[in-house]
Structures are given as structure tokens and as C-alpha cells.
Amino acid sequence: EWYRAYANNQAIVDDVKDLLSYLQKQVGAHEIKPVEVLTMRQLWKKVLNFDLKPNTTAEDLKILAERYSIEFDSDFDDLFARIFLERIEPWLHAQGQPLVIWNFPPSQAALARLNPDGWADRFELYWQGLELANSFHELNDPQEQRRRFAKDQEKKKAMGKEVVPVDEEVLKALEWGMPPSAGIALGVERLF
């Protein structure tokens, strides 16, 4: 993992591009095609001819899931994950270049900020269908993070899942002040 204070995800994308270029030179591997950057909206339009938006509903995804005979639950996140797994990931697997998929639905924000267009400002790096890394433009607003933690707890409780206590140390650190920053977790074994 690495983080950059006073930076956003573009700096992390640049880091990833530099890392891949460096590794190619060091190991003498075959030429790595340039990293392509697609938004989640562009990806869903390209692969599924579906206009994914920040305000897309579970009902919208149900219609799409039915079109592709995908079994589903009524939850947006479950529908999103199943459609992505069954229809998008096979397409990603067929691509011969690293792909950055940027701007996730707001419910997929977790610890990321929402950008002015309403998307979760995060990206994942895929290569040959495998997710290699996950990056966030870090949320540094303690009140918003507390609200998200509480919402997550409510959702888990309603689903009959174990409710994890709120991480008060993270919230306390945010209250002390965290500069705008971006960070990434990259699976070295996956990259290898």
C-alpha cells in the first residue's frame, strides 16, 4: 500500500503507470500495452450497452439482470456485483492491457470521497480479468465517515449479518485532521 498526501487518484494512476513501465524494464518482459482508463459508466456502456449513472436504482439493475438471466437479490450492491462478475469480468479477462476502472456507484464508496458528479472517487486496476489494485481518493470528513459506518451497520443488521463495531480510532484520527490524500492497495502476488 502507498498513499500520497495532498494528491488525488490521478497521481496514483500515474504511479501505477510508472510502476508497470519500471517492472517491464527490470524483468525484460514482453511489451506491456499502455494502461487504458475507463470510467465505470463507459465500461458498462461498452460491454452491456447500459447507461450506469450515480442514481441508477436496484430496479434498473433488476431489468438488466433479467435481460442476461442473472439470478439476483433485491439489493443494489448485490445486483451490481453479480452483473459485474458475470458480464463485465469476462470482458476484462479478454483485454490484453492493464485497465483502470474509475468512478464507482456511490454505494461502493466505502472510504472514498464522492466526486462532484456523484460517483465514488475510486478506481480498480485490472489486467487479464484479475483485479490487481484498489485505490481511493480518501474520505477525510469524520462526520460523513461516521454516517457511512452507521449506515453499514444498519444494513448488516437488517441482513442478519454480524455488526462490526464502529472504528472509533479511525474517526478520532480523522477528527485530528487528515490532509486530502489518495491511496492504493496493490496485490504484489497478483501483479507477479
Rosetta silent file (secondary structure, phi, psi, omega in degrees, C-alpha in Angstrom):
SEQUENCE: EWYRAYANNQAIVDDVKDLLSYLQKQVGAHEIKPVEVLTMRQLWKKVLNFDLKPNTTAEDLKILAERYSIEFDSDFDDLFARIFLERIEPWLHAQGQPLVIWNFPPSQAALARLNPDGWADRFELYWQGLELANSFHELNDPQEQRRRFAKDQEKKKAMGKEVVPVDEEVLKALEWGMPPSAGIALGVERLF
SCORE:     score description
SCORE:     0.000 S_00000001
   1 L     0.000  147.189  169.698    0.000    0.000    0.000 S_00000001
   2 E  -148.849  156.673 -176.834    1.028    3.573   -0.522 S_00000001
   3 E  -133.494  154.407  175.424   -0.566    6.961   -0.026 S_00000001
   4 E  -129.225  116.680  175.506    0.048   10.470   -1.282 S_00000001
   5 E   -72.627  146.961  179.712   -0.871   13.444    0.888 S_00000001
   6 L    57.360   35.985  179.178   -2.324   16.440   -0.932 S_00000001
   7 L  -136.721  167.093  176.656   -2.925   14.292   -4.007 S_00000001
   8 L  -121.814 -170.783 -176.352   -5.833   12.649   -5.782 S_00000001
   9 H   -66.705  -23.530  178.358   -6.296    9.436   -7.733 S_00000001
  10 H   -61.825  -38.187  177.391   -4.683   10.841  -10.868 S_00000001
  11 H   -63.106  -36.648  179.667   -1.349   10.854   -9.026 S_00000001
  12 H   -71.461  -38.910  175.551   -1.920    7.193   -8.099 S_00000001
  13 H   -59.586  -43.213  178.412   -2.785    6.284  -11.717 S_00000001
  14 H   -62.227  -39.647  176.354    0.482    7.927  -12.752 S_00000001
  15 H   -59.710  -44.960 -178.455    2.305    5.882  -10.082 S_00000001
  16 H   -62.259  -44.986  178.382    0.771    2.664  -11.430 S_00000001
  17 H   -60.179  -43.999  178.813    1.806    3.509  -14.989 S_00000001
  18 H   -64.517  -40.029  179.724    5.343    4.274  -13.817 S_00000001
  19 H   -63.045  -46.394 -179.865    5.491    1.054  -11.773 S_00000001
  20 H   -63.501  -40.121  177.963    4.434   -1.110  -14.724 S_00000001
  21 H   -63.961  -43.970  179.034    6.931    0.601  -17.002 S_00000001
  22 H   -61.667  -46.026 -178.735    9.708    0.118  -14.431 S_00000001
  23 H   -64.040  -39.134  178.576    8.866   -3.554  -13.921 S_00000001
  24 H   -59.428  -44.045  179.976    8.812   -4.204  -17.654 S_00000001
  25 H   -67.403  -37.777 -175.965   12.322   -2.777  -17.961 S_00000001
  26 H   -72.119  -38.326 -175.531   13.623   -4.647  -14.915 S_00000001
  27 H  -100.275   -3.097  178.597   12.368   -8.116  -15.812 S_00000001
  28 L    63.788   29.599 -178.685   12.687   -7.810  -19.572 S_00000001
  29 L   -70.847  165.195  175.646    9.098   -8.895  -20.014 S_00000001
  30 L   -57.910  161.555 -176.252    7.246   -8.609  -23.281 S_00000001
  31 L   -60.918  132.295  176.610    5.961   -5.158  -24.028 S_00000001
  32 L   -92.256  125.931  177.714    3.139   -4.067  -21.767 S_00000001
  33 L   -65.484  154.188 -179.251    0.430   -2.201  -23.614 S_00000001
  34 L   -59.793  150.220  177.077   -0.385    1.233  -22.183 S_00000001
  35 L   -69.178  126.528  175.464   -2.807    1.423  -19.287 S_00000001
  36 E   -96.717  139.119  178.981   -6.288    2.306  -20.522 S_00000001
  37 E  -112.333  122.664  176.058   -8.514    4.364  -18.245 S_00000001
  38 E  -126.990  143.255  170.214  -12.282    3.873  -18.425 S_00000001
  39 E   -79.257  160.107  177.047  -14.968    5.161  -16.134 S_00000001
  40 H   -59.379  -37.025  178.908  -17.414    2.615  -14.786 S_00000001
  41 H   -62.463  -45.876  178.507  -20.083    4.340  -16.871 S_00000001
  42 H   -62.362  -40.817 -178.841  -18.013    3.953  -20.074 S_00000001
  43 H   -62.842  -47.422 -179.093  -17.303    0.318  -19.229 S_00000001
  44 H   -66.440  -34.355  177.643  -20.964   -0.599  -18.696 S_00000001
  45 H   -67.498  -44.062 -177.381  -21.932    1.237  -21.880 S_00000001
  46 H   -66.598  -45.131 -173.188  -19.207   -0.532  -23.882 S_00000001
  47 H   -87.758  -38.839 -172.423  -19.835   -4.049  -22.551 S_00000001
  48 H  -115.222   -4.573 -173.905  -23.561   -4.044  -21.724 S_00000001
  49 L    53.880   43.023 -179.060  -24.930   -1.053  -23.643 S_00000001
  50 L  -123.734  132.669 -178.522  -26.270    0.152  -20.292 S_00000001
  51 L   -91.079   85.371  177.656  -26.052    3.750  -19.095 S_00000001
  52 L   -71.488  131.787 -179.379  -24.911    3.359  -15.495 S_00000001
  53 L  -131.681  164.318  177.731  -25.338    6.586  -13.504 S_00000001
  54 L   -60.094  -26.688 -179.272  -24.798    7.568   -9.869 S_00000001
  55 L  -100.491   14.744  174.507  -28.574    7.481   -9.387 S_00000001
  56 L   -59.021  137.864 -175.990  -29.130    4.101  -11.068 S_00000001
  57 L  -103.072  168.988  174.388  -31.514    2.100   -8.887 S_00000001
  58 H   -61.285  -36.218  178.649  -31.805   -1.535   -7.913 S_00000001
  59 H   -61.514  -41.217  177.480  -34.910   -1.658  -10.119 S_00000001
  60 H   -61.125  -43.217 -178.830  -32.835   -0.514  -13.103 S_00000001
  61 H   -71.579  -29.570  176.500  -30.278   -3.245  -12.416 S_00000001
  62 H   -61.390  -42.966  179.576  -33.015   -5.885  -11.978 S_00000001
  63 H   -62.075  -43.057  178.542  -34.169   -5.228  -15.541 S_00000001
  64 H   -65.159  -43.124  179.463  -30.597   -5.573  -16.778 S_00000001
  65 H   -61.935  -40.825  178.269  -30.046   -8.759  -14.758 S_00000001
  66 H   -63.207  -38.438  178.692  -33.214  -10.282  -16.197 S_00000001
  67 H   -58.133  -35.617 -177.843  -32.001   -9.462  -19.731 S_00000001
  68 L  -102.874   12.710  178.752  -28.885  -11.571  -19.063 S_00000001
  69 L    54.292   43.696  177.804  -30.655  -14.273  -16.988 S_00000001
  70 L   -98.169  124.790  176.434  -28.654  -13.395  -13.889 S_00000001
  71 L   -69.224  145.275 -174.697  -30.155  -14.514  -10.589 S_00000001
  72 L  -150.665  163.409  170.909  -30.314  -11.680   -8.123 S_00000001
  73 L   -99.909  178.814 -178.101  -31.308  -10.355   -4.762 S_00000001
  74 L   -89.435   -5.832 -175.796  -33.130   -7.034   -4.452 S_00000001
  75 L   -78.890  134.099 -179.418  -30.120   -5.163   -3.063 S_00000001
  76 H   -55.324  -48.768 -175.381  -28.347   -2.714   -5.419 S_00000001
  77 H   -64.205  -36.328  176.775  -24.876   -3.781   -4.329 S_00000001
  78 H   -66.123  -45.552  178.484  -25.652   -7.467   -4.817 S_00000001
  79 H   -61.057  -46.345  179.923  -27.058   -6.791   -8.278 S_00000001
  80 H   -58.238  -47.699 -178.100  -24.100   -4.611   -9.210 S_00000001
  81 H   -63.832  -42.809 -178.607  -21.610   -7.256   -8.047 S_00000001
  82 H   -66.576  -43.278  179.094  -23.366  -10.141   -9.815 S_00000001
  83 H   -64.718  -43.073  179.724  -23.687   -8.297  -13.115 S_00000001
  84 H   -61.236  -46.599 -177.948  -20.062   -7.178  -12.880 S_00000001
  85 H   -64.382  -44.691 -173.437  -18.858  -10.686  -12.075 S_00000001
  86 H   -85.556  -26.266 -175.152  -20.893  -12.485  -14.733 S_00000001
  87 H  -117.034  -36.884 -176.199  -20.818   -9.995  -17.616 S_00000001
  88 H   -84.820  -47.324 -175.914  -18.041   -7.427  -17.132 S_00000001
  89 H   -58.877  -39.117  175.526  -15.197   -9.554  -15.729 S_00000001
  90 H   -60.165  -37.329  176.528  -15.188  -11.993  -18.690 S_00000001
  91 H   -65.219  -43.466  178.595  -14.786   -8.982  -20.980 S_00000001
  92 H   -60.341  -37.173 -178.655  -11.979   -7.648  -18.779 S_00000001
  93 H   -62.449  -31.698 -176.349  -10.273  -11.038  -18.959 S_00000001
  94 L   -80.834   -8.755 -177.943  -10.122  -10.816  -22.746 S_00000001
  95 L   -81.794  138.016 -176.480   -8.327   -7.468  -22.717 S_00000001
  96 L   -95.091   13.678 -178.295   -4.590   -7.613  -23.317 S_00000001
  97 L  -136.456  157.113  175.488   -3.736   -4.444  -21.484 S_00000001
  98 L   -65.726  140.457 -179.383   -3.990   -3.098  -17.944 S_00000001
  99 E  -126.532  130.631  170.707   -7.248   -1.240  -17.345 S_00000001
 100 E   -97.709  121.838  176.945   -8.060    1.360  -14.717 S_00000001
 101 E  -106.794  114.916 -169.178  -11.796    1.353  -13.985 S_00000001
 102 E  -115.989  152.103  175.817  -12.656    4.659  -12.323 S_00000001
 103 E    71.753   91.885  179.431  -15.775    6.149  -10.696 S_00000001
 104 E   -95.138  160.139  175.017  -17.865    3.567   -8.881 S_00000001
 105 L   -55.437  150.176 -175.527  -21.519    3.911   -7.854 S_00000001
 106 H   -57.494  -30.264  179.443  -21.852    5.949   -4.637 S_00000001
 107 H   -69.820  -12.207  179.744  -22.857    2.883   -2.592 S_00000001
 108 H   -98.183   15.603 -174.210  -19.420    1.445   -3.451 S_00000001
 109 L   -72.953  -37.832 -176.730  -17.594    4.409   -1.886 S_00000001
 110 L    50.320 -100.855 -177.343  -16.617    2.788    1.449 S_00000001
 111 L  -105.064   15.920 -177.413  -13.722    5.057    2.460 S_00000001
 112 E  -100.945  154.462  172.598  -13.688    7.166   -0.716 S_00000001
 113 L   -70.933  160.747  166.831  -14.943   10.657   -1.369 S_00000001
 114 E   -96.883  135.975  179.376  -17.822   11.267   -3.725 S_00000001
 115 L   -82.461  171.582 -177.659  -16.806   13.433   -6.667 S_00000001
 116 L   -58.357  -22.722  178.576  -18.890   16.430   -7.818 S_00000001
 117 L   -86.554   -2.020  176.775  -20.720   14.208  -10.342 S_00000001
 118 L    96.031    1.609  179.372  -21.878   11.851   -7.569 S_00000001
 119 L   -88.671  152.198  170.812  -19.521    8.926   -8.247 S_00000001
 120 E   -70.460  122.585 -176.234  -17.309    7.247   -5.653 S_00000001
 121 E   -82.792   78.092  178.457  -13.846    8.603   -6.442 S_00000001
 122 E  -146.097  161.563  175.153  -12.029    5.310   -6.503 S_00000001
 123 E  -142.456  159.002  172.285  -10.556    3.010   -9.096 S_00000001
 124 E  -123.071  143.760  176.543   -9.532   -0.579   -9.521 S_00000001
 125 E  -100.706  124.462  177.454   -6.700   -1.801  -11.722 S_00000001
 126 E  -117.071  147.424  172.802   -7.488   -4.904  -13.806 S_00000001
 127 E  -149.738  124.149 -177.837   -5.225   -6.913  -16.020 S_00000001
 128 L    52.952   40.484  174.921   -6.307  -10.051  -17.865 S_00000001
 129 L    82.442   -1.505 -176.738   -9.523  -10.107  -15.854 S_00000001
 130 E  -107.683  131.335  175.224   -7.858  -10.030  -12.450 S_00000001
 131 E   -73.890  121.898 -179.130   -8.212   -7.138  -10.039 S_00000001
 132 E   -99.529  -30.634 -173.428   -4.675   -6.105   -9.091 S_00000001
 133 E  -154.221  158.529  179.827   -5.284   -2.961   -7.056 S_00000001
 134 E  -136.919  125.913 -175.676   -7.908   -0.791   -5.422 S_00000001
 135 E  -125.771  145.340  179.423   -7.431    2.949   -4.947 S_00000001
 136 E  -128.857  137.456  160.482   -9.400    5.600   -3.064 S_00000001
 137 E   -81.754  103.079 -165.752   -9.374    9.368   -3.015 S_00000001
 138 E   -59.611  134.279  172.448   -9.619    9.115    0.740 S_00000001
 139 L   -74.815  123.736  179.402  -12.633   10.446    2.594 S_00000001
 140 L  -119.796   20.376  177.597  -11.287   12.713    5.327 S_00000001
 141 L   -98.481  108.536 -174.907  -14.580   14.064    6.696 S_00000001
 142 H   -63.862  -34.038  179.330  -15.172   12.411   10.102 S_00000001
 143 H   -67.263  -43.954  178.903  -18.908   13.197   10.205 S_00000001
 144 H   -65.260  -39.318  179.450  -19.521   11.680    6.776 S_00000001
 145 H   -65.428  -40.593  177.527  -17.414    8.651    7.675 S_00000001
 146 H   -61.172  -41.989  179.062  -19.388    8.151   10.924 S_00000001
 147 H   -62.119  -42.142  179.126  -22.643    8.354    8.914 S_00000001
 148 H   -66.013  -41.554  177.551  -21.362    5.723    6.476 S_00000001
 149 H   -59.288  -44.586 -179.305  -20.237    3.429    9.280 S_00000001
 150 H   -64.294  -42.014  178.942  -23.702    3.702   10.884 S_00000001
 151 H   -62.596  -41.211  178.490  -25.457    3.044    7.566 S_00000001
 152 H   -63.782  -40.587  177.949  -23.273   -0.025    7.008 S_00000001
 153 H   -63.121  -43.637  178.585  -24.129   -1.307   10.471 S_00000001
 154 H   -60.417  -43.539 -179.539  -27.869   -0.844    9.816 S_00000001
 155 H   -63.066  -45.981  179.490  -27.600   -2.701    6.518 S_00000001
 156 H   -63.490  -40.756  178.939  -25.722   -5.624    8.072 S_00000001
 157 H   -62.279  -44.787 -179.894  -28.203   -5.824   10.947 S_00000001
 158 H   -63.591  -29.349 -179.501  -31.154   -5.872    8.517 S_00000001
 159 L   -88.882   -0.083  179.688  -29.458   -8.680    6.573 S_00000001
 160 L    75.168   20.808  179.811  -28.871  -10.702    9.747 S_00000001
 161 L   -95.638  164.405  177.512  -25.096  -10.369    9.445 S_00000001
 162 L   -63.697  131.340  178.851  -22.587   -9.672   12.196 S_00000001
 163 L   -94.708  118.989 -178.648  -22.467   -5.965   13.020 S_00000001
 164 L   -85.602  137.249  178.514  -18.889   -4.782   13.416 S_00000001
 165 L   -61.277  150.064  176.938  -18.262   -2.008   15.959 S_00000001
 166 L   -64.026  136.786  179.893  -17.511    1.456   14.611 S_00000001
 167 L   -81.801   90.320 -176.865  -13.760    2.060   14.391 S_00000001
 168 H   -66.176  -28.334  178.875  -13.512    4.999   16.790 S_00000001
 169 H   -66.224  -39.678  176.954   -9.734    5.230   16.346 S_00000001
 170 H   -63.201  -45.139 -179.279  -10.145    5.933   12.628 S_00000001
 171 H   -64.454  -38.879  178.291  -12.777    8.565   13.371 S_00000001
 172 H   -63.780  -41.359  178.195  -10.587   10.152   16.046 S_00000001
 173 H   -62.578  -40.645  178.172   -7.676   10.307   13.590 S_00000001
 174 H   -64.997  -37.610  178.669   -9.930   11.967   11.025 S_00000001
 175 H   -65.152  -34.186  177.637  -11.070   14.483   13.636 S_00000001
 176 H   -66.742  -27.203  176.635   -7.444   15.375   14.359 S_00000001
 177 L   118.316  118.644  175.991   -7.108   16.174   10.701 S_00000001
 178 L  -123.016  127.999 -179.745   -6.106   14.222    7.667 S_00000001
 179 L   -68.630  160.746  172.117   -4.986   16.110    4.575 S_00000001
 180 L   -55.024  134.101 -177.375   -6.605   15.404    1.238 S_00000001
 181 E  -158.618  164.493  175.655   -4.917   12.238    0.027 S_00000001
 182 E  -131.065  149.896 -179.969   -5.180    9.194   -2.184 S_00000001
 183 E  -147.300  161.687 -177.253   -4.007    5.682   -1.506 S_00000001
 184 E  -142.833  145.841  170.107   -3.829    2.295   -3.151 S_00000001
 185 E  -116.485  120.971 -176.602   -3.506   -1.338   -2.134 S_00000001
 186 E  -117.959  128.854  178.346   -1.829   -3.443   -4.813 S_00000001
 187 L   -79.901  100.859 -176.672   -1.632   -7.225   -4.708 S_00000001
 188 H   -60.595  -40.090  179.320    2.025   -7.896   -5.478 S_00000001
 189 H   -64.250  -33.250  177.441    1.378  -11.622   -5.894 S_00000001
 190 H   -71.246  -41.280  178.626   -1.366  -10.846   -8.405 S_00000001
 191 H   -63.659  -40.806  179.197    0.855   -8.457  -10.314 S_00000001
 192 L   -60.863    0.000    0.000    3.610  -11.096  -10.389 S_00000001
